[in-house]
Amino acid sequence: MTTTNNKRPVIVISLITAICLLGDSMLYVVLPIWWRDFGLTSLWEVGILLSVNRLVRLPLNPLIGWLYRRMSKRSGILLAILLTAVTTASYGIAGSFWLLFVLRSVWGLAWSFLRLGGYFTIIELSDKTNRGQFMGTFNGLTGIGSLVGMLAGSFAVELFGIRNVAFVFGLAALAAIPFVLKYVSAGKTESEQSASRTDGGQPVKPWQEPVVVWTLISGLLTAMVFQGMYNSTLSRLIQVHESTYVQLWTLSIGAASLAGILQALRWGLQPWLSPWIGKKFDASNNQNRMFVVLLVCSACLLAIVPFGMPLAVWLILLIGLQLTVTAVTTIIDALATNAAERASKLAVMTSYTVATDLGASLGPSIAYTLDEVVGTSAIYWCAAGVLLLLSSRWLAPFRERNRAARTSSLQERQL
């Protein structure tokens, strides 16, 4: 197939995932405000419901990876859509904490099927010349679901009520089924990459490949920093840096609203920025160094934003940080799919999803512990330090490979 034909299933599965994200993203905006309408009795229940879907994925991801070895990607995506439709449509009629707890847990299962199905599709249809672009396309288009769910979903709930909006979002997920049947592969996911062999002819275990191990560590740490520490404390940073309400010319905007606007800006740019970053990554002669440069840029911005400065300059830096978050996320996902070609695709990508989910789960707890003990600025300085240490490790493989190449060349001359 041509590159265009290969890309079409990636676009389709990305848009399907975006549609399935509508209800989840809506809940992140609606639940903290209208929690009593959902039958909840306290705010701590809101926190549990918004995090349980991520926590259940930690033990479920290996199980789903194992299932994908025995079932087709089409079956996995269809199951995810059905689970999404049921859970999303039920949000408005659940009426109790424990029923919502079950629904959110089931949604976590559905999301794992969607995410791993998307990753396996990209690995199957791409190579090193276009994998970054495909991964950027996947990340960018799925971000549309988060954007529409949070913005349109919140306004729609005010106009039509949570029950009606949840039901419509559930039906929207079902509308994606014909596209799954047409575009998503009915084949099973290959477990091993035949090219990944040791000298003895045995498949290479993922943990024997340093690049695989460090890709997993990088996925965990970048998810901890960006999805966990940064996303969960952006409104807190705005409140500390400015105030609860920020004066923009003649407008007074709440810290939470400004944080939402900045996040919406990132999601709005992702459909164009992520594929472009991925394409540049594919064309780069030194992909690891490009990753290092972006990590260092992110670390510098994280270290600077806690300092006092004019509001206009500060907002420009925050927007720049949002763009680097998108770039780093796209590249680390592309590195993970590249690493999966070295050994077991299922094992590597399943481990990668566990690592990123674990990092994103740890991030908020670490951030608010630092905030309580040291202060808000320490969150961002510690995050910057983590990225700098990580970037220094990604420089090492260049020297190791060059050294290995020189050793191999010397041995050949001696022979």
C-alpha positions in Angstrom: 0.0 0.0 0.0 1.0 3.6 -0.5 1.8 5.9 2.4 -1.6 7.7 1.8 -3.5 4.4 2.0 -1.5 3.4 5.1 -2.3 6.7 6.8 -6.0 6.4 6.3 -6.6 3.7 8.9 -4.5 5.7 11.4 -6.7 8.8 10.8 -9.8 6.8 11.1 -8.8 5.1 14.4 -7.6 8.5 15.7 -11.0 10.1 15.0 -12.8 7.1 16.5 -10.7 7.5 19.7 -11.5 11.2 19.7 -15.2 10.5 19.6 -14.9 8.0 22.4 -13.1 10.7 24.5 -16.0 13.1 24.4 -17.7 11.8 27.5 -14.6 11.4 29.5 -13.3 14.9 28.8 -16.7 16.4 29.5 -16.7 14.8 32.9 -13.5 16.5 33.9 -15.2 19.9 33.5 -18.7 19.0 34.6 -18.2 16.7 37.5 -16.3 19.2 39.8 -19.0 21.7 39.4 -22.3 19.7 39.3 -21.2 16.8 41.5 -24.4 16.9 43.5 -26.4 16.4 40.4 -24.5 13.1 39.9 -25.6 11.9 43.3 -22.3 12.5 45.0 -22.1 13.7 48.7 -18.6 15.2 48.8 -15.8 16.5 46.7 -13.3 13.7 47.6 -15.6 11.4 45.6 -15.0 13.6 42.6 -11.2 13.1 42.9 -11.6 9.4 43.1 -13.9 9.2 40.1 -11.6 11.3 37.9 -8.6 9.1 38.8 -9.9 5.6 39.1 -10.0 5.1 35.3 -6.3 5.7 35.1 -5.5 3.6 38.1 -7.3 0.5 36.9 -5.3 0.7 33.7 -2.1 -0.2 35.5 -3.1 -3.8 36.1 -5.3 -4.0 33.0 -2.8 -3.0 30.3 -0.8 -6.2 30.5 -4.1 -8.2 30.3 -5.2 -6.2 27.2 -1.9 -6.7 25.6 -2.2 -10.4 26.1 -5.8 -10.3 24.7 -4.6 -8.5 21.5 -2.3 -11.4 20.9 -5.4 -13.6 20.6 -7.9 -11.2 19.0 -7.9 -8.8 16.1 -7.5 -5.1 16.4 -10.9 -4.7 14.9 -12.5 -6.8 17.7 -10.6 -4.9 20.3 -11.7 -1.5 19.0 -15.3 -2.7 18.5 -15.4 -3.8 22.1 -13.9 -0.5 23.3 -16.7 1.4 21.4 -19.4 -0.7 22.9 -18.0 -0.2 26.4 -17.6 3.6 25.7 -21.2 3.9 24.5 -22.6 2.2 27.6 -20.5 4.0 30.1 -20.9 7.4 28.6 -24.6 7.2 28.1 -24.9 6.0 31.7 -23.1 8.9 33.3 -26.3 11.0 33.4 -28.5 8.3 35.0 -26.1 6.6 37.4 -27.1 8.7 40.4 -24.6 7.2 42.9 -20.9 7.1 43.7 -20.4 3.4 43.4 -22.2 3.0 40.1 -20.1 5.9 38.7 -17.1 4.2 40.2 -17.9 1.0 38.2 -18.6 3.0 35.0 -15.3 4.9 35.3 -13.4 1.7 35.8 -15.0 0.2 32.7 -14.1 3.3 30.8 -10.5 2.8 31.8 -10.7 -0.7 30.2 -12.2 0.8 27.0 -9.5 3.4 26.8 -6.7 0.8 27.1 -8.2 -1.1 24.2 -8.4 2.1 22.2 -4.9 3.3 23.0 -3.1 -0.1 22.4 -5.2 -0.7 19.3 -4.0 2.7 17.9 -0.4 2.0 18.8 -0.4 -1.5 17.2 -2.1 -0.1 14.1 0.7 2.5 13.7 3.4 -0.1 14.2 1.9 -2.3 11.6 1.4 0.4 8.9 4.5 2.5 9.4 8.3 2.3 9.2 11.0 4.6 10.4 10.4 7.1 7.6 6.9 7.9 8.7 6.3 6.5 12.2 6.7 9.9 13.9 4.2 11.5 11.5 1.7 8.8 12.0 2.1 9.0 15.8 1.7 12.8 15.6 -1.4 12.4 13.6 -2.8 10.0 16.2 -2.0 12.3 19.1 -3.2 15.4 17.3 -6.6 14.0 16.2 -7.4 12.3 19.5 -6.8 15.7 21.1 -9.8 17.1 19.2 -12.0 14.8 21.3 -10.6 16.2 24.6 -11.0 19.8 23.2 -14.6 19.3 22.0 -15.6 17.3 25.1 -14.4 19.9 27.5 -15.6 23.0 25.7 -18.7 22.0 23.8 -19.6 19.4 26.5 -19.6 22.0 29.3 -21.8 24.4 27.4 -24.1 21.7 26.2 -24.7 20.5 29.8 -25.7 23.9 30.9 -28.2 24.1 28.0 -29.6 20.6 27.8 -28.6 18.8 31.0 -26.1 16.1 31.7 -28.5 13.2 31.0 -29.2 14.4 27.4 -25.6 15.3 26.6 -24.2 12.0 28.0 -26.8 10.0 25.9 -25.8 11.9 22.7 -22.1 11.4 23.3 -22.8 7.7 23.9 -24.7 7.4 20.6 -21.8 9.3 18.8 -19.5 6.5 19.8 -21.8 3.9 18.3 -21.8 5.8 15.0 -18.1 5.0 14.6 -18.8 1.2 14.2 -19.1 1.2 10.4 -15.7 2.9 10.1 -14.1 0.3 12.3 -15.5 -2.5 10.1 -14.2 -0.8 6.9 -10.8 0.5 8.0 -9.5 -1.3 11.0 -7.5 -4.5 10.4 -9.1 -7.9 11.2 -5.7 -9.4 11.6 -4.0 -10.3 14.9 -1.1 -8.3 16.3 2.3 -9.9 15.7 4.1 -10.7 19.0 7.7 -10.7 17.8 9.6 -8.8 15.1 11.4 -11.4 13.1 14.4 -9.1 12.5 15.1 -8.8 16.2 17.3 -11.7 16.8 20.4 -12.4 18.8 23.5 -14.1 17.2 22.1 -17.4 18.3 18.9 -16.9 16.3 16.6 -16.4 19.4 14.2 -13.4 19.6 15.6 -10.5 21.6 13.9 -9.9 24.9 12.8 -6.3 25.4 14.8 -5.9 28.6 18.0 -6.9 26.8 17.7 -3.7 24.7 19.0 -0.6 26.6 17.0 1.7 24.2 13.8 -0.2 25.1 14.5 0.1 28.8 15.3 3.8 28.6 12.3 4.5 26.3 10.1 3.1 29.0 11.8 5.1 31.7 11.5 8.2 29.5 7.8 7.6 29.0 7.2 7.3 32.7 9.2 10.4 33.6 7.8 12.6 30.8 4.2 11.5 31.7 4.9 12.2 35.4 6.2 15.7 34.5 3.8 16.8 31.8 0.6 14.8 32.3 0.9 14.7 36.1 2.9 17.5 37.6 2.4 20.2 35.0 -1.2 19.6 34.0 -2.5 19.3 37.6 -0.7 22.4 38.8 -1.0 24.9 36.0 -4.0 26.7 37.5 -2.2 26.7 40.9 0.9 28.2 39.3 -1.3 30.9 37.7 -2.9 31.6 41.0 0.4 31.9 42.8 2.1 33.9 40.1 -0.7 36.4 39.5 -3.8 35.9 41.7 -7.0 33.9 41.7 -8.2 36.3 39.0 -5.9 37.5 36.2 -6.4 40.9 34.7 -6.0 40.8 30.9 -6.4 44.3 29.6 -10.1 45.0 30.4 -11.0 41.4 31.2 -10.8 39.6 34.5 -10.2 35.9 34.0 -10.1 33.2 36.8 -6.9 31.2 37.2 -8.7 28.0 36.4 -10.3 29.6 33.2 -6.9 30.8 32.0 -5.4 27.4 32.6 -8.3 25.9 30.6 -7.7 28.4 27.7 -4.0 27.5 27.6 -4.8 23.7 27.5 -7.4 24.3 24.9 -4.9 26.2 22.8 -2.6 23.2 22.9 -5.3 20.7 22.0 -6.5 23.0 19.2 -3.0 23.2 17.7 -2.2 19.5 18.1 -3.9 18.3 14.9 -1.4 20.4 12.9 1.6 20.6 15.2 1.9 16.9 16.2 2.1 15.5 12.6 4.5 18.3 11.7 6.8 17.5 14.6 6.5 13.8 13.8 7.4 14.5 10.1 10.5 16.5 11.2 11.4 13.7 13.6 11.2 11.1 10.8 13.4 13.2 8.5 16.0 13.9 11.2 19.4 12.3 10.8 19.8 12.3 14.6 16.5 11.6 16.2 17.8 11.1 19.7 19.5 14.5 19.7 16.3 16.2 18.5 14.6 14.6 21.5 17.4 15.9 23.8 17.1 19.4 22.5 13.3 19.5 23.1 13.8 18.0 26.6 16.3 20.8 27.4 14.0 23.5 26.0 11.2 22.1 28.2 13.4 22.0 31.2 14.5 25.6 30.7 10.9 26.8 30.4 9.8 24.9 33.4 12.6 26.4 35.4 11.9 30.0 34.3 8.0 30.2 34.6 7.9 30.3 38.4 9.9 33.6 38.5 8.2 37.0 38.5 8.0 38.8 35.2 5.6 40.9 33.1 2.4 39.1 32.4 2.7 39.3 28.6 6.2 37.7 28.7 5.0 35.1 31.1 2.1 34.0 29.0 4.4 33.8 25.9 6.6 31.4 27.9 3.6 29.3 29.0 2.5 29.0 25.4 6.0 28.0 24.4 5.9 25.4 27.1 2.6 24.1 25.8 4.1 23.6 22.4 7.2 21.8 23.7 4.9 19.5 25.7 3.2 18.5 22.5 6.5 18.0 20.7 8.1 15.9 23.5 4.9 13.7 23.8 4.8 13.1 20.1 8.5 12.1 19.9 8.5 9.8 23.0 5.5 8.0 21.5 7.4 7.6 18.2 10.5 6.4 20.0 8.4 3.8 21.8 7.0 2.5 18.5 10.6 2.4 17.1 11.7 0.5 20.1 8.9 -2.0 19.7 10.4 -3.0 16.4 13.5 -4.3 18.2 11.7 -7.0 20.2 8.2 -8.0 21.1 5.7 -5.3 19.9 3.1 -6.4 22.4 5.4 -6.5 25.4 7.1 -3.1 24.6 3.9 -1.2 23.9 2.0 -2.7 26.8 4.9 -1.9 29.1 5.0 1.6 27.6 1.3 2.3 28.4 1.8 1.0 31.9 4.8 3.3 32.4 3.1 6.4 31.1 -0.1 5.7 33.1 2.0 5.1 36.2 3.9 8.4 35.7 0.7 10.4 35.1 -0.7 8.9 38.3 2.3 9.7 40.4 2.7 13.2 39.1 -0.1 15.0 40.9 0.7 13.5 44.3 4.4 14.4 44.0 3.5 17.9 42.8 1.2 18.8 45.6 3.5 17.2 48.2 6.2 19.5 47.0 3.8 22.4 47.0 2.9 21.7 50.6 6.4 21.2 51.9 8.5 23.5 49.8 6.3 25.7 47.6 4.9 25.8 44.1 8.1 26.9 42.5 9.8 23.7 43.7 7.4 21.7 41.6 8.7 23.2 38.4 12.3 23.3 39.3 12.2 19.6 40.3 10.4 18.8 37.0 13.1 20.7 35.1 15.8 18.7 36.9 14.2 15.4 36.0 14.1 16.4 32.3 17.7 17.6 32.3 18.9 14.3 33.9 16.9 12.4 31.4 18.3 14.4 28.5 21.9 13.7 29.6 21.2 9.9 29.5 19.8 10.2 25.9 23.1 11.7 24.8 25.0 8.5 26.0 23.8 6.1 23.2 25.5 8.3 20.5 28.9 7.8 22.2 28.2 4.1 22.9 27.2 3.4 19.3 30.2 5.3 17.8 32.5 3.5 20.2 31.0 0.2 19.2 31.3 1.0 15.5 35.0 1.9 15.9 35.6 -1.3 17.9 33.9 -3.3 15.2 35.9 -1.6 12.4 39.2 -2.2 14.3 38.3 -5.9 14.7 37.6 -6.2 11.0 40.9 -4.7 10.1 42.7 -7.0 12.4 41.0 -10.0 10.8 
